[in-house]
């Protein structure tokens, strides 16, 4: 069973993303859990986070 946690990149305004890390990184919207999740391999997830950080700066 996956262990989900709130992403440190989520806003405090109710727009939350949960992440479960393991062989795949699973990502879901906390307000729409029944819709499922997206899965990334760890390298793709790292690249995504770097892209987000670079756009924010």
GUDOPA-515152 format. One record per atom (N, C-alpha, C): x negated, y negated, z; residue in one letter; atom name; residue number from 1. Coordinates in Angstrom, 1 decimal. Example, Ala and Ser with C-alpha at 12.3 -4.5 7.8 and 13.67 -1.06 7.14 Angstrom:
2
{{-13.2,5.7,7.8},a,N,1}
{{-12.3,4.5,7.8},a,CA,1}
{{-13.2,3.3,7.8},a,C,1}
{{-12.8,2.2,7.1},s,N,2}
{{-13.7,1.1,7.1},s,CA,2}
{{-12.9,0.0,7.9},s,C,2}
This chain:
57
{{-0.8,1.2,0.0},x,N,1}
{{0.0,0.0,0.0},x,CA,1}
{{-0.9,-1.2,0.0},x,C,1}
{{-0.5,-2.2,-0.8},x,N,2}
{{-1.3,-3.4,-0.9},x,CA,2}
{{-1.1,-4.3,0.4},x,C,2}
{{-2.2,-5.0,0.7},x,N,3}
{{-2.1,-5.9,1.8},x,CA,3}
{{-2.1,-7.3,1.2},x,C,3}
{{-1.0,-8.0,1.2},x,N,4}
{{-0.8,-9.3,0.6},x,CA,4}
{{-1.2,-10.4,1.6},x,C,4}
{{-1.7,-11.5,1.1},x,N,5}
{{-2.0,-12.6,1.9},x,CA,5}
{{-1.7,-13.9,1.1},x,C,5}
{{-1.4,-15.0,1.7},x,N,6}
{{-1.2,-16.2,1.0},x,CA,6}
{{-2.5,-16.7,0.5},x,C,6}
{{-2.5,-17.1,-0.8},x,N,7}
{{-3.7,-17.6,-1.4},x,CA,7}
{{-4.1,-18.9,-0.7},x,C,7}
{{-5.4,-19.1,-0.5},x,N,8}
{{-5.9,-20.4,0.0},x,CA,8}
{{-5.7,-21.5,-1.0},x,C,8}
{{-5.4,-21.2,-2.2},x,N,9}
{{-5.1,-22.2,-3.2},x,CA,9}
{{-3.7,-22.6,-3.4},x,C,9}
{{-2.8,-22.0,-2.5},x,N,10}
{{-1.4,-22.4,-2.5},x,CA,10}
{{-1.2,-23.7,-1.8},x,C,10}
{{-0.1,-24.4,-2.3},x,N,11}
{{0.2,-25.7,-1.6},x,CA,11}
{{1.0,-25.5,-0.4},x,C,11}
{{1.0,-26.4,0.5},x,N,12}
{{1.8,-26.3,1.7},x,CA,12}
{{3.2,-26.8,1.5},x,C,12}
{{3.7,-26.9,0.3},x,N,13}
{{5.0,-27.4,0.0},x,CA,13}
{{6.0,-26.3,-0.4},x,C,13}
{{5.7,-25.1,0.0},x,N,14}
{{6.6,-24.0,-0.4},x,CA,14}
{{6.3,-23.3,-1.7},x,C,14}
{{5.4,-23.8,-2.4},x,N,15}
{{5.0,-23.2,-3.7},x,CA,15}
{{3.8,-22.3,-3.4},x,C,15}
{{4.1,-21.1,-3.0},x,N,16}
{{3.1,-20.2,-2.5},x,CA,16}
{{2.8,-19.1,-3.5},x,C,16}
{{1.6,-18.7,-3.5},x,N,17}
{{1.2,-17.5,-4.3},x,CA,17}
{{0.5,-16.6,-3.3},x,C,17}
{{0.9,-15.3,-3.4},x,N,18}
{{0.3,-14.3,-2.5},x,CA,18}
{{-0.6,-13.4,-3.4},x,C,18}
{{-1.7,-13.0,-2.8},x,N,19}
{{-2.7,-12.2,-3.5},x,CA,19}
{{-3.0,-10.9,-2.7},x,C,19}
{{-3.2,-9.8,-3.4},x,N,20}
{{-3.7,-8.6,-2.8},x,CA,20}
{{-4.9,-8.2,-3.5},x,C,20}
{{-6.0,-8.0,-2.8},x,N,21}
{{-7.3,-7.7,-3.4},x,CA,21}
{{-7.7,-6.3,-3.2},x,C,21}
{{-8.2,-5.7,-4.3},x,N,22}
{{-8.6,-4.3,-4.3},x,CA,22}
{{-9.3,-4.0,-5.6},x,C,22}
{{-9.1,-2.8,-6.1},x,N,23}
{{-9.7,-2.5,-7.5},x,CA,23}
{{-9.1,-3.5,-8.5},x,C,23}
{{-7.9,-3.9,-8.3},x,N,24}
{{-7.3,-4.9,-9.1},x,CA,24}
{{-6.8,-6.1,-8.2},x,C,24}
{{-6.8,-7.3,-8.7},x,N,25}
{{-6.3,-8.4,-7.9},x,CA,25}
{{-4.9,-8.6,-8.3},x,C,25}
{{-3.9,-8.5,-7.4},x,N,26}
{{-2.5,-8.6,-7.7},x,CA,26}
{{-2.1,-10.0,-7.2},x,C,26}
{{-1.2,-10.7,-8.0},x,N,27}
{{-0.8,-12.0,-7.7},x,CA,27}
{{0.7,-12.1,-7.9},x,C,27}
{{1.4,-12.7,-6.9},x,N,28}
{{2.9,-12.8,-7.0},x,CA,28}
{{3.3,-14.1,-6.4},x,C,28}
{{4.5,-14.6,-6.9},x,N,29}
{{5.2,-15.8,-6.4},x,CA,29}
{{6.0,-15.3,-5.1},x,C,29}
{{5.7,-16.0,-4.0},x,N,30}
{{6.4,-15.6,-2.8},x,CA,30}
{{7.9,-15.8,-2.9},x,C,30}
{{8.4,-16.7,-3.7},x,N,31}
{{9.8,-17.0,-3.8},x,CA,31}
{{10.5,-16.1,-4.8},x,C,31}
{{9.7,-15.3,-5.5},x,N,32}
{{10.3,-14.4,-6.5},x,CA,32}
{{9.6,-13.0,-6.5},x,C,32}
{{9.4,-12.5,-5.3},x,N,33}
{{8.7,-11.2,-5.1},x,CA,33}
{{9.4,-10.1,-5.9},x,C,33}
{{10.7,-10.0,-6.0},x,N,34}
{{11.4,-8.9,-6.8},x,CA,34}
{{11.0,-8.9,-8.3},x,C,34}
{{10.5,-10.0,-8.8},x,N,35}
{{10.1,-10.1,-10.2},x,CA,35}
{{8.8,-9.4,-10.5},x,C,35}
{{8.1,-8.9,-9.4},x,N,36}
{{6.8,-8.2,-9.6},x,CA,36}
{{5.6,-9.1,-9.4},x,C,36}
{{4.5,-8.6,-10.0},x,N,37}
{{3.3,-9.3,-9.9},x,CA,37}
{{2.5,-9.3,-11.2},x,C,37}
{{1.4,-10.1,-11.3},x,N,38}
{{0.5,-10.0,-12.3},x,CA,38}
{{-0.8,-9.3,-11.8},x,C,38}
{{-1.5,-8.6,-12.6},x,N,39}
{{-2.7,-8.0,-12.1},x,CA,39}
{{-3.9,-8.4,-13.0},x,C,39}
{{-5.0,-8.6,-12.3},x,N,40}
{{-6.2,-9.0,-12.9},x,CA,40}
{{-7.3,-8.1,-12.5},x,C,40}
{{-8.3,-7.9,-13.4},x,N,41}
{{-9.5,-7.2,-12.9},x,CA,41}
{{-10.3,-8.3,-12.1},x,C,41}
{{-11.1,-7.9,-11.2},x,N,42}
{{-11.8,-8.9,-10.3},x,CA,42}
{{-12.6,-10.0,-11.1},x,C,42}
{{-13.2,-9.6,-12.2},x,N,43}
{{-14.0,-10.6,-13.0},x,CA,43}
{{-13.0,-11.6,-13.6},x,C,43}
{{-11.9,-11.2,-14.1},x,N,44}
{{-10.9,-12.1,-14.7},x,CA,44}
{{-10.4,-13.0,-13.7},x,C,44}
{{-10.1,-12.5,-12.5},x,N,45}
{{-9.6,-13.4,-11.4},x,CA,45}
{{-10.6,-14.4,-11.0},x,C,45}
{{-11.9,-14.0,-10.9},x,N,46}
{{-12.9,-15.0,-10.6},x,CA,46}
{{-13.0,-16.1,-11.6},x,C,46}
{{-12.9,-15.7,-12.9},x,N,47}
{{-13.0,-16.7,-14.0},x,CA,47}
{{-11.8,-17.6,-13.9},x,C,47}
{{-10.6,-17.1,-13.6},x,N,48}
{{-9.4,-17.9,-13.5},x,CA,48}
{{-9.6,-18.9,-12.4},x,C,48}
{{-10.1,-18.5,-11.2},x,N,49}
{{-10.3,-19.4,-10.1},x,CA,49}
{{-11.3,-20.5,-10.5},x,C,49}
{{-12.4,-20.1,-11.1},x,N,50}
{{-13.4,-21.1,-11.5},x,CA,50}
{{-12.8,-22.1,-12.5},x,C,50}
{{-12.0,-21.7,-13.4},x,N,51}
{{-11.3,-22.6,-14.3},x,CA,51}
{{-10.4,-23.5,-13.6},x,C,51}
{{-9.6,-23.1,-12.6},x,N,52}
{{-8.8,-23.9,-11.9},x,CA,52}
{{-9.6,-25.0,-11.1},x,C,52}
{{-10.6,-24.5,-10.5},x,N,53}
{{-11.5,-25.5,-9.7},x,CA,53}
{{-12.1,-26.5,-10.6},x,C,53}
{{-12.5,-26.1,-11.8},x,N,54}
{{-13.2,-27.1,-12.7},x,CA,54}
{{-12.2,-28.1,-13.2},x,C,54}
{{-10.9,-27.7,-13.4},x,N,55}
{{-9.9,-28.6,-13.9},x,CA,55}
{{-9.5,-29.6,-12.8},x,C,55}
{{-9.6,-29.2,-11.5},x,N,56}
{{-9.2,-30.1,-10.4},x,CA,56}
{{-10.2,-31.1,-10.2},x,C,56}
{{-11.5,-30.9,-10.6},x,N,57}
{{-12.5,-31.9,-10.2},x,CA,57}
{{-12.8,-32.9,-11.3},x,C,57}
